[in-house]
Amino acid sequence: MKNEEFATALSSPLRGGVRGGLLLLCLLLAACGTKKQAVSTSTVVPEASEATTSALKHIVGTVNANRQDETFATAKMNLALSSGDKSVSVGGTLRMKRNDVIQLSLVTLGIFEVARLEMTPEYFMGIDKVNRQYVKAAYGDVSFFKNAGIDFYTLQALFWDELFVLGNGQTAPTDKQFKKSMDGERAKLTNDDSKLAVLSFFVNMASGTVRKTTVSPHTEGASPYLTWEYTDFGSLGRKSFPTRNHLSFGRSSNPIRAIMTLSNLRNDSDWETRTETPGGNYTEITLDRLMSRIMSLTK
């Protein structure tokens, strides 16, 4: 899939109510990794005290030490999507198993599952139960993912609020992989190893947690492809976990925005970690066709 196609789809406004929102969400999760690849490198570095300089020197280790110990994370979820004056909101559940799977189940009326999204190290899959269609693809089947080094572990790091480096797999990044500076009272960690994107992480110095991640082009001052902010936190096991996430997709003047709110955080393991590929009267469609359907909703 070409980069321009992603940009076109991401700049499209939401139309068509819940049905259009569900289709768009399937695409966004496929494109989510895409956006993770770039972050602006320009920043004004204020004078830092000796204590701040020392803390900044060790900030990568501090953030890595705050990584979740839990293998499982489950929560009730509310997902609100908007673009321009169009919006849609759905409920559901989020289920994750470390290094194995991310599942989002979307429901209507609090009962009926209308869509499911599943990401594993081998594939990502979106099932639209309203229109009985699904998309299933390996990350390497999408040229942008393959070229940028986007994989399951990239997406996992975003959901779990962790530092990552594109193409680094499940290995925690090291201090040497980031340029460090101060952005106001927050630490800014930048990695520009990828030819396609720059990663920027804004870290709360007091808590050692990532509060914002951006993926941007290498172009100086360019708007990010993706901005993911963590505004509220709850407890999962002995450590914190983000419960309110603000996302912005696309570099157009009318980006797609999403707010994912989580509640009832648990570490439940009593659930199926794999969804059977739909058969019978379900139709498998390509990501290109899914994008075309989304575009048709705007006409």
ZAMARGU-4260 file (C-alpha; in steps of 0.2 Angstrom, whole numbers, plus 5000, padded with zeros to 4 digits):
<rodrens>
0) 5000/5000/5000 | 5007/5017/4995 | 5010/5031/5008 | 4999/5043/4998 | 4984/5031/5000
5) 4986/5031/5019 | 4987/5050/5019 | 4971/5051/5008 | 4961/5039/5019 | 4967/5047/5035
10) 4961/5065/5030 | 4944/5059/5026 | 4930/5065/5037 | 4918/5053/5047 | 4902/5050/5039
15) 4889/5036/5039 | 4886/5035/5058 | 4892/5020/5068 | 4894/5009/5053 | 4906/5021/5045
20) 4915/5024/5061 | 4918/5005/5063 | 4925/5003/5046 | 4936/5018/5049 | 4942/5011/5065
25) 4948/4995/5057 | 4958/5006/5045 | 4965/5017/5058 | 4972/5002/5068 | 4980/4996/5052
30) 4987/5014/5049 | 4990/5017/5068 | 5008/5009/5066 | 5010/5020/5051 | 5009/5036/5061
35) 5020/5030/5074 | 5035/5034/5063 | 5038/5052/5064 | 5041/5066/5076 | 5047/5084/5074
40) 5065/5086/5080 | 5065/5105/5084 | 5064/5110/5102 | 5069/5125/5113 | 5080/5118/5126
45) 5078/5128/5142 | 5092/5129/5155 | 5092/5114/5166 | 5097/5113/5185 | 5111/5101/5190
50) 5097/5089/5197 | 5087/5090/5181 | 5102/5086/5171 | 5106/5071/5181 | 5088/5065/5180
55) 5088/5067/5162 | 5104/5057/5160 | 5095/5042/5168 | 5077/5045/5161 | 5077/5031/5149
60) 5081/5018/5162 | 5068/5026/5174 | 5054/5025/5161 | 5059/5007/5157 | 5058/5003/5175
65) 5040/5008/5175 | 5035/4996/5162 | 5020/4985/5167 | 5024/4969/5176 | 5007/4961/5172
70) 5006/4949/5157 | 4987/4953/5155 | 4978/4969/5154 | 4959/4970/5152 | 4947/4985/5153
75) 4930/4991/5148 | 4932/5004/5134 | 4923/5019/5127 | 4930/5024/5110 | 4925/5041/5103
80) 4930/5046/5085 | 4928/5063/5077 | 4933/5073/5062 | 4926/5090/5058 | 4908/5091/5064
85) 4906/5072/5062 | 4907/5060/5077 | 4903/5042/5083 | 4905/5034/5100 | 4905/5015/5104
90) 4908/5005/5119 | 4917/4989/5121 | 4932/4980/5129 | 4950/4980/5127 | 4960/4964/5131
95) 4979/4962/5129 | 4992/4949/5133 | 5010/4954/5133 | 5020/4950/5117 | 5005/4940/5111
100) 4989/4949/5106 | 4979/4965/5107 | 4960/4963/5105 | 4947/4977/5104 | 4928/4972/5104
105) 4916/4985/5100 | 4898/4984/5105 | 4882/4993/5103 | 4868/4994/5116 | 4880/4987/5128
110) 4876/4969/5122 | 4879/4966/5103 | 4897/4965/5097 | 4897/4974/5080 | 4916/4973/5076
115) 4932/4966/5083 | 4950/4971/5080 | 4964/4959/5084 | 4983/4961/5082 | 4996/4948/5085
120) 5014/4947/5081 | 5009/4938/5065 | 4994/4948/5058 | 4981/4961/5061 | 4963/4958/5058
125) 4947/4968/5058 | 4930/4960/5057 | 4915/4971/5053 | 4900/4960/5059 | 4887/4973/5053
130) 4892/4971/5034 | 4900/4953/5037 | 4917/4958/5030 | 4934/4956/5037 | 4952/4961/5033
135) 4967/4950/5038 | 4985/4954/5033 | 5003/4952/5039 | 5012/4967/5043 | 5024/4964/5029
140) 5010/4964/5017 | 5008/4983/5019 | 5023/4991/5011 | 5024/5006/5023 | 5024/4994/5038
145) 5037/4984/5031 | 5048/4998/5026 | 5046/5008/5042 | 5049/4993/5053 | 5031/4994/5061
150) 5025/4978/5069 | 5015/4971/5083 | 5027/4977/5096 | 5026/4995/5089 | 5007/4995/5092
155) 5009/4986/5109 | 5021/4999/5115 | 5008/5013/5111 | 4994/5004/5120 | 5005/5000/5135
160) 5012/5017/5136 | 5031/5012/5133 | 5046/5018/5124 | 5050/5010/5108 | 5061/5011/5093
165) 5054/5005/5076 | 5060/4988/5071 | 5067/4984/5088 | 5054/4970/5092 | 5050/4967/5110
170) 5067/4973/5116 | 5066/4988/5128 | 5076/5003/5120 | 5092/5009/5128 | 5098/5026/5133
175) 5110/5027/5118 | 5095/5026/5106 | 5088/5043/5111 | 5093/5061/5110 | 5087/5070/5126
180) 5082/5087/5130 | 5070/5097/5141 | 5053/5103/5134 | 5047/5114/5148 | 5046/5103/5164
185) 5045/5087/5153 | 5059/5077/5146 | 5059/5075/5127 | 5067/5059/5120 | 5069/5058/5101
190) 5074/5044/5090 | 5076/5047/5071 | 5084/5031/5066 | 5070/5027/5054 | 5072/5034/5036
195) 5053/5036/5036 | 5049/5044/5053 | 5055/5052/5069 | 5049/5047/5086 | 5047/5059/5100
200) 5042/5054/5118 | 5037/5067/5131 | 5040/5061/5149 | 5034/5067/5166 | 5050/5069/5176
205) 5042/5066/5193 | 5033/5050/5188 | 5044/5043/5174 | 5029/5040/5163 | 5027/5044/5145
210) 5013/5057/5143 | 5014/5060/5124 | 5021/5051/5109 | 5022/5058/5092 | 5027/5051/5075
215) 5032/5064/5063 | 5041/5067/5046 | 5059/5071/5045 | 5054/5088/5038 | 5058/5102/5051
220) 5042/5109/5059 | 5030/5097/5050 | 5014/5091/5058 | 5015/5074/5066 | 5007/5059/5057
225) 5001/5053/5074 | 5000/5061/5091 | 4995/5049/5106 | 4993/5058/5123 | 4990/5049/5140
230) 4980/5061/5151 | 4974/5050/5165 | 4981/5034/5174 | 4974/5020/5185 | 4982/5006/5194
235) 4985/4989/5186 | 4995/4977/5198 | 5008/4987/5206 | 5010/5000/5193 | 5001/5014/5183
240) 4992/5011/5167 | 4984/5024/5155 | 4965/5025/5156 | 4962/5040/5145 | 4971/5042/5128
245) 4969/5056/5116 | 4974/5052/5098 | 4976/5062/5082 | 4978/5055/5065 | 4983/5063/5049
250) 4992/5079/5044 | 4978/5088/5036 | 4969/5103/5042 | 4955/5091/5047 | 4963/5076/5056
255) 4954/5061/5063 | 4953/5062/5082 | 4950/5048/5095 | 4947/5047/5113 | 4949/5030/5121
260) 4943/5029/5139 | 4946/5014/5150 | 4938/5008/5166 | 4938/4993/5177 | 4956/4989/5174
265) 4960/4970/5178 | 4973/4957/5174 | 4960/4944/5169 | 4967/4929/5159 | 4951/4920/5156
270) 4948/4924/5138 | 4952/4917/5121 | 4968/4925/5114 | 4964/4921/5096 | 4948/4925/5086
275) 4944/4912/5072 | 4945/4919/5055 | 4927/4922/5049 | 4920/4910/5036 | 4903/4906/5029
280) 4894/4921/5023 | 4909/4933/5028 | 4918/4941/5013 | 4937/4944/5015 | 4942/4961/5007
285) 4958/4969/5005 | 4964/4985/5015 | 4963/4994/4998 | 4945/4990/4996 | 4941/4994/5014
290) 4949/5011/5011 | 4938/5013/4996 | 4923/5010/5006 | 4927/5023/5018 | 4931/5036/5005
295) 4914/5032/4997 | 4905/5036/5013 | 4911/5054/5011 | 4903/5057/4994
</rodrens>
